[in-house]
């Protein structure tokens, strides 16, 4: 690694991962440089940030995954290669927009056995919105329309099946896109036939769903065990609430909302980060329309708190997956107070967040020590060198320091602080 020197071996190497790749988009919304180095108790931590378009990789069955990442140094584009231990994905892996199909990189990370948030299995499954919606249909049938009010939707594999729709107006969504792209409001059957010809030209699938005259949009997000609910009201009058001017407010977190997001968080083996989008119609009913994964944008007044929550979530999962240490997670906090009437009706009441500060919400607790294994002499840690995989060194270190529980706990606490400080600016 020409740009990232490896420090001399400390007196005692703590059980921590060698490098953390924070791939994809402006991870956590911060302005980190492409390569950021930090040290916790002598452990070298490398955090790299890039968009999918700036990386390439090769994966091998026995040696794992190697990443090539483009970086600008002194106005010159250079390529840096390294082996990832962990990936936090904050960018959509696929869109039908030209040049935004990165599914092959997700496959490469999975091929190399790289741990991630969210899981690579879920990331790949979220590359098709109708596929995700089909799993929401299962929740609709298992929970019932009262508990899980999913908006009705029709799927057309191609334009030939788009003959007519029973009611108008409808919203037609073409292919797989984001941020309102490929979404059209159709008022009558003649316009529907016009859109059919556009779908034929695009050579893709399409969906249609009844247009809901909305009073406001609802978003319920879950980051680890932390929940928040938001209400977005359009000011500009556009039928797309995310277009033009809108007013965003945090609202009370009801049991009904919690059920929605908890049910969706069980998809594809579990989602560490997710959000449910719904529309509250002027008829007084709620209609769930979409679920988002870890690529969801952070919104509202508590963006910094959400970044801290994601940071702690990454650290916890790294410790569990790479170290085999289960760090305790605090119970989730409600955003506002709930009342029986709110839980029954699902009507949001405007409220300030009752969450604690980021440090309080995810305060790391002590790591329970394992059963005593004796006080044998400690083995010397392996020597680090630039050509050696930090992942392999890290694994060997674990084997050599299995009884050093206090050092592990202290190192994890130090890593939390060091890693969180990377995003504090």
N, C-alpha and C positions, 0 to 999 in steps of 0.2 A: 504494500500500500504506500505509494510514494508520498501521498499527502497526509497520511495518518500514521504517525510513528507509534510503535508499541512501547509502553513504558517498561522500565526494568522490573523484574519480578518483585513484588512487595514481600514483606516478611511473611504475610499470610494472605493468600489469595482467597477472597470471599466467593461464595457460590452465587455468581450472577452471570447473566448472559453477556457475551462479548460485544455484540452489536445489535442495535435495534433499527430496522428500516421502517421509516414512516413514509410509505409510498403513497402516492396518489394525491393530486390536487393540493391545495393549501391546507395541509393537515392541521386540524384544530383551528384553522383560521388565523394562525400566527404567521409572522414573517421570519421564519427561521431561514438561515442560509442553507444551501444544499447539503453541507456537511457540518455538523455541530458536535463538538467533543465535550464530554464531561467525565468527571472522575468521582467515584464514591469509594472511599477506603481503599484507594489504590487500584480499583477496578476500572478498566478503560471502557467507556460507553460511547458508541458512535451512533448518532441519530442522523439519518439521511432522508431528505425529503425530495420528492420528484413527482411529476405527473406521469401517467402511463406512457405518454408519447415520448418521454425523455429516458426511458429505460428499455433495455433488452435483456434477455437471459438465455441461459442454457442449463438444462437439468439433467442429472445423471443418476442412475439407479443407486449407485453405491456411495457417491460423494455429495449428492444433494444438488443444490441450485447455486449458480453463480450469476450475479447481476452486473450488467454494464450500465452505468448511469452517466448521462451527459451533464457536464457542469461548466460554468463560465468562470475562468480565473484570469484576471488581468486582461479582460476583453477577448481571451482566447478560449475556444471551446475544447475541452479535454474530456476524456472518458475515464472514469474510475471504476474499477472492478472490485467486488467484495462478495462475501458469502453471507446471506441474511440469516438471522436467528428468528426474527419475528416481523410481521407486517401489519400495520394498521391501515385499513383501506377506507379512504374518505372521498373516493371519486367513483362515478358510474363506470362500470367495466364495459358497458356496451350501449351504443345508441346507433340508430340507423342513419344518423348524420354522417356523411362521408368522412372517413379518417378517424372514427371514434369506436372502432370495434377492437377491444383489447382482451377478448376472451382467451386468446392464445396465451397471453401472459398469466392469466389466472390458472390456466391448465398447467403452465410451466411451474408456477409456485406450488400447485398441488402435487405435481410430479416430483418435485424436490422435497416434499414433506415439510414445507415451511408452515409454522403456526401463525395464526392471524386472528384479527377482529375486524368484521365478523368472520365466521368460518368461511373458507374458500368454497365449500359445498354450497352454502347459502348465497355467496356472492355470484356463483355461476347460475344458480337457480333464479336469481333476481334479474338475469339478463333477458327475461321474457315476462312482460307484465301480464299477459293472459295466463301464463303458467302459474304465476303467483296468485292471480285472482281465482284460479281453479282450486287452490288450496284454501282460499278464503270461503269459497262455496262450501267446502267440507265443514268449516266452522259454522257457517250459516245453518246447515242442516243438523249439525250435532247440538248446537246451543239454542237454535230456534230464532225466528225473526224478532222476537221481543228483546232478547238479550244481545243479539248480534244483527242489527238491522242493515244488512248488506244491500246496496243499491242493485237493482236488477240489471243484468248485462247480457248481451247476445254476442256470440263469437262467430265470425265469418272467416274461414281459412283462406278464401280468395274472393274476388269481386263477383264471381258467378252466382254465389248464394245470396247476394245482397239484392233481393227482389223487392221487399217492402218491409216496413216495420209497423207494428200495431198502433202506436201512438206517436204524436208529435207535440212539441219539439223533442228532438233527441240530440245527444252528443255523440259524434262519431270520432273514434280514435284510430288512427292509422299506424300500424307497425309499433315499434318500440322506440319511444323518444321521451324526453323530459322537459320540464319547465314550460308546459303548455304547447310544445311543438307537435304538429300533426293532430291537433284537437279542433274540431269544427262543430259549431252549433247549427243544426239543420231544422228548419221551421216547417217544411212540408215535403210531400212525396216527390215533387219535381226537383227540389234541391237535393233530395236524397239520391235520386238517379244521377244527378250531376256529380255528386261525390263518389258514386260508384265508379264512374269513368276515371276519376282521379286515382282511386284505389287500384284499378286495373293497370294504369300506367306505372304506378309505384311497385306493382308486382309483390304485394305483401298482404298480410292478414289485416283484419280490422275488427273493431268492436263497436257496438252501439248501446247506449243506455239512456233511460228517460232523463230529460233535463229537469233538474230540481230548481225551482225558484227559491233561491236561498236567502236567508236572513243574515247568516254569517257562516264562515267556515270554522271547523274545529280541528285542532291538531293535538294529539296526545303522544308524547314522546317518553321513551324509557331508555335510560342509560344505566346499565347495571341494575341496581335496585332503587334508582331514583326516578321519580315520575313528575312530569309537568304537563299542564294542559293550557292551550292557548286558543283565543278566539280572534279571528281576522274578519273585519267588516270592510267591504269595498266602499270607498268614498267616491271614486270616479264613475261608478255605475257600470263598469265593464262586467260582463257575465263571468269572466275569469277573475276570481278574487285576487290572484297573484299578478294581475296586469293592471297597470295604473296605480293610483293612490289607494292605500288601504290603512286601516287602523288596527293595530295589534295590541291585544290585552291578554294578560295571564288570568286564568279563571280557576275556580275551585276544581280539585281533582275528586271526582265522584267514584263510587264503587263500580258504576256502570262503565265509565271510561277505563278504569283499571282492568276490568274484565276484557274489554276490547284489546288493549295493548298486550296484556298477559297472554291471551289466546294466540295472537299473532306472533308473539315472541317465541312460541314453541315450534314454529315452522322450521323445516329443514335442519332438524337437530338442535335448534336453539339459536336465537338472535341476541347477541350481547347489547346491540344498539338498534333501536327501531322506533318507528313512529307510525301512528294511524291517522289518516286524513278522513274527515267526514264533513258533511254539509248539514246544517240545521235549516230545514225548509220553513217557509212562511206558514206552512200547514202545521207547524209545531212538532214535526217528526225529524229524527236524525237518520242520515243515510251514509253508511260507510262506503267510501269510494276507492281507497287505496291504502297500501302499507308500504313504508319505505324502510330501507336497511341502513347500514352504517354510513352510506353516502348522503344521508339527510343533512340539509343545512341547519346550522344552529341559529336560533332566532330569539327575540325577546330581550329583556333587560338582564338576563342571567347567563349571557354567553360565556363570560369568564368562568362562572361556576361550572357550566357544562364542560368546558375545556378541562378544568381540573378533574371533573368526574371521569372523563375519558382517559385522562392521564393515569389516574388511580386504577381504572379498569384494566388498562394495558399492563401496568406493573403487576397487578394481582394475577392476571392470566399468564404472564411471563413466568412468574414464580411457580405457578401451578403446573404449567406445561413443561417448562424447561428445567425447573429445579425439583419438582415433585413436592413443593411446599404449599399447603393450603392456607392462604391468608384469610382471616375472617372478614366477611363483608357485612357492613351495617345494614339494618333493615331499612326499607325504603321510607321516604318521608313524603307526605301528601303536600301538594301545592295548594294550600288553603284548607279551610275546615269544611267538613261534609255534614249534612244533616239528613235525616231519614227521607225527607221529601225530595232532596236533591238526588239521593241515591236511587230512589224509586222512579223519578221522572227523567233523570239525566239532564235536567236544565242547569246550565252553568251559571254560577253567581260570580260576579266580578270580585276578585279578592287579590290581595297582595300575597306574594309567596311566603309560606310559613316555613320554607326550608331553612336549614342552618347554613352557615358559611361553608365554602368548599372544604376547608380543613376540618370542620366539624362533621360535615355530611359523610366524608369518607376518611375519618380518622383511623389510621391503621392500628389494629390492636396487636397485642403480643402474640407471637407465634408459639403455639403449644409445643413444648419439646417432646420428641418421641421417647419411647421406652429406653431406659438406660442400657447401653451396650458395652459398658466397661470403660476403663480409662487407659486404653492402650496408647502407645506413643503415636504421635501424629506423623504422617508421611509428609515428606517435603513436596511442595507443589511443583508441577512440571514447569520447565523453562519455556517462556514465551519467545517466539521468533516470528518474523514478518511473514514467513511463508507458511506458517502453521495456522490452521483454521481455529479461530477463537472458539467456535462451537465445540470442537474436539477437546481443546484445552479446558474449556469450561466443564465438560463432562468428566474428564479425568480428575479435575479438581474436586468435584463433588464426591467422587469415590474416596479420595484421599482425606477429606475433611468431614466425614459423615457425622462425627461426634461434636463438631464445633458449632453447637446450636446458638450460643450467645452471639458469636461473631456473625452468623447468618442473619439473626434477627436485627442486629445493629446495622449490618450492611444493607438490608432491605429497607430499613427506615432511612438510611442515608441516600439510597438510590431514589426513593420516592421524592425526597426533597430536591435532589439534583435534577431528576428527570422533569419534575414539575417546574423548576426554575427555567427550563429551556423555553417554556411558553409564557412565562410571566410578563415578558415585555410586550 
